[in-house]
Amino acid sequence: MEITWFGHSCFRIKGKEAIVLLDPCGPDSGYSLGKAQADIVTISNPSPGHFYLETLQEGYRLIKGPGEYEMNDIYITGIPAFHDDEKGKKLGKNTVYVIEMEGITLCHLGDLGHSLTPEVTGEIGNINVLFIPVGGHSTIGGTAAADMVRNLNPGFVVPMHYKTADEKGDLEFPEKFLKELGHKELPMQPKLVVTRTNIPAATQVIMLDYPH
């Protein structure tokens, strides 16, 4: 499968049988999604930076909350969580998604704003690819994100929801997160190709670039 980042928390997972689009971002976030095509679209929370459908081509299935879903041999579990560390009292709810497709398990944490409980960690289980917010302010920051990576121990970890040259939100750059995991800087990649045979035994951080 081929994974592309469009900025903010938006990713496209392109598999052999289907395309899954995660948290489509609107122009107010600073990024351009364009006329994206998808079979499945997941929404972690209703804020505009994560729930922009206006330019998407028709024909997709929309998933926007906890539950179990199946389509095209893709299994998606939405796990309830919160956008803040006060059980949603400040910023509301968030949904963590675990996606199983082509023998690979991916987890998108959305706008997670708190540490994971043992129950949620158990529901997430063993994952091959983790999409995690690292920019702080409205989500977990670099230190908490690094601790979470060590706890979940994924094969690939892809940072998201952090400050870039185009990001309009009040977020931090990813350097703190990278430093916590022992990296000074990492090269940007245009995409991540994942197969069942190239998943690393030790966690590998992948910095994806977005279309400019």
C-alpha positions in Angstrom: 0.0 0.0 0.0 1.0 3.6 -0.6 0.6 6.3 2.1 0.6 10.0 1.2 0.3 12.9 3.6 -1.7 16.0 2.5 -0.8 18.1 5.6 -2.4 18.5 9.1 -3.8 15.1 10.0 -4.9 14.0 6.5 -3.5 10.9 4.9 -4.5 8.8 1.9 -3.9 5.1 2.1 -4.0 3.6 -1.4 -4.4 -0.2 -1.4 -5.0 -2.7 -4.2 -8.7 -2.8 -3.6 -9.6 0.6 -2.1 -8.5 4.0 -1.1 -9.0 5.2 2.5 -8.8 9.0 3.2 -8.2 10.0 6.9 -9.3 13.4 8.3 -9.6 15.5 5.0 -8.3 19.0 5.8 -9.8 22.2 4.4 -7.9 25.2 3.0 -8.3 27.1 6.4 -5.7 24.7 7.7 -3.1 25.9 5.2 -3.1 22.9 2.9 -4.8 22.0 -0.4 -6.5 18.6 -0.7 -7.9 19.1 -4.2 -10.4 16.8 -5.8 -9.4 13.7 -3.9 -10.9 10.4 -4.6 -11.6 7.8 -1.9 -13.7 4.7 -1.2 -13.7 5.3 2.6 -13.4 8.6 4.5 -12.8 8.6 8.2 -13.4 11.6 10.5 -11.8 11.8 13.9 -13.6 14.9 15.1 -15.9 17.6 13.6 -13.4 20.5 13.5 -12.9 22.1 10.0 -9.3 20.9 9.8 -10.4 17.3 10.0 -13.9 17.3 8.3 -13.6 18.9 4.9 -15.7 17.1 2.3 -16.5 19.9 -0.2 -13.9 19.0 -2.9 -14.0 15.2 -2.5 -15.3 13.2 -5.5 -18.6 11.5 -4.8 -19.0 7.8 -4.1 -17.2 7.3 -0.8 -18.4 5.8 2.5 -18.2 8.2 5.4 -17.2 7.0 8.9 -17.3 9.6 11.7 -17.4 7.9 15.0 -16.9 4.8 17.2 -18.0 1.4 16.0 -17.0 -1.5 13.7 -17.1 -1.1 10.0 -16.3 -3.3 7.0 -15.9 -2.6 3.3 -13.9 -4.1 0.5 -12.1 -6.5 2.9 -11.1 -3.5 5.0 -12.0 -3.6 8.7 -12.1 -0.4 10.6 -12.6 0.0 14.4 -13.5 3.4 15.8 -12.4 3.8 19.4 -13.9 6.6 21.6 -11.3 9.1 23.0 -11.1 12.8 23.7 -9.6 16.0 22.2 -8.4 17.1 25.7 -7.3 15.7 29.0 -10.6 16.5 30.8 -12.7 13.9 29.0 -13.8 16.3 26.3 -15.0 19.1 28.6 -12.8 21.7 26.8 -12.5 20.5 23.2 -15.0 17.6 22.8 -14.6 14.0 21.6 -12.2 12.3 19.3 -12.2 9.0 17.6 -9.1 6.8 17.2 -9.2 4.5 14.2 -7.6 1.1 13.8 -7.6 0.0 10.1 -6.9 -3.5 8.9 -6.2 -3.9 5.2 -4.1 -6.2 3.1 -2.7 -7.9 6.2 -1.4 -4.6 7.6 -2.8 -2.8 10.7 -2.7 1.0 10.9 -3.8 3.4 13.6 -4.8 7.0 13.2 -5.0 8.8 16.6 -6.8 11.9 15.3 -6.8 14.9 17.6 -5.9 12.9 20.6 -5.4 15.2 23.7 -4.6 12.7 26.5 -2.7 9.6 27.5 -4.2 6.4 26.4 -5.8 4.3 29.0 -4.8 0.6 29.3 -8.3 -0.3 27.9 -7.8 1.8 24.7 -4.2 0.6 24.4 -5.6 -3.0 24.5 -8.2 -2.2 21.9 -5.6 -0.7 19.6 -3.4 -3.8 19.9 -0.4 -4.5 17.8 0.0 -2.1 14.9 2.3 -1.8 11.9 1.8 1.9 11.1 1.0 4.7 13.6 -0.2 8.2 12.7 0.3 10.4 15.7 -0.1 14.1 16.5 3.0 15.7 17.9 2.3 19.5 17.7 0.9 20.1 21.1 -1.6 22.9 22.1 -4.9 21.2 21.1 -3.4 17.7 21.0 -0.6 15.8 22.7 2.9 17.3 22.3 6.3 15.8 21.4 7.2 14.3 24.8 3.8 12.6 25.3 3.8 11.4 21.7 7.2 9.9 22.1 6.1 8.1 25.3 3.0 6.8 23.4 5.2 5.5 20.5 7.4 3.6 23.0 4.3 2.1 24.6 2.5 1.1 21.3 5.7 0.0 19.6 4.6 0.2 16.0 6.8 -0.7 13.0 6.4 2.7 11.3 5.4 5.9 13.0 4.4 8.9 11.0 4.1 12.3 12.8 1.2 14.6 11.9 -0.6 17.7 13.2 2.5 19.9 13.7 3.8 23.3 12.5 5.0 23.6 8.9 5.6 26.5 6.6 2.0 26.3 5.5 0.2 25.2 8.7 -2.2 27.9 9.9 -2.8 26.4 13.4 -0.9 27.3 16.5 1.2 24.2 16.7 4.8 23.2 17.6 7.4 22.0 15.1 8.2 18.3 15.3 11.8 18.7 16.6 10.9 17.9 20.2 9.2 14.7 19.2 12.2 13.6 17.1 14.7 14.5 19.8 12.8 12.4 22.3 13.2 9.4 20.0 16.8 10.1 19.4 16.7 11.9 16.0 18.1 15.3 15.3 16.4 15.5 11.9 15.1 13.1 9.3 14.8 13.5 5.5 11.3 14.2 4.1 9.8 11.5 1.9 7.0 12.0 -0.7 5.2 8.8 0.3 5.6 5.6 2.4 5.1 2.2 0.7 4.2 -0.5 3.2 4.1 -4.2 2.5 3.9 -7.2 4.9 7.6 -7.9 4.3 9.1 -4.4 4.8 7.7 -3.6 8.3 10.8 -3.0 10.6 11.3 -4.9 13.8 12.3 -1.7 15.6 10.2 1.4 15.3 11.2 3.6 12.4 10.1 7.3 12.2 9.0 8.4 8.7 8.7 12.1 7.9 6.3 12.6 5.0 6.2 15.8 2.9 2.9 17.2 1.6 2.0 18.6 -1.9 3.0 22.3 -2.1 
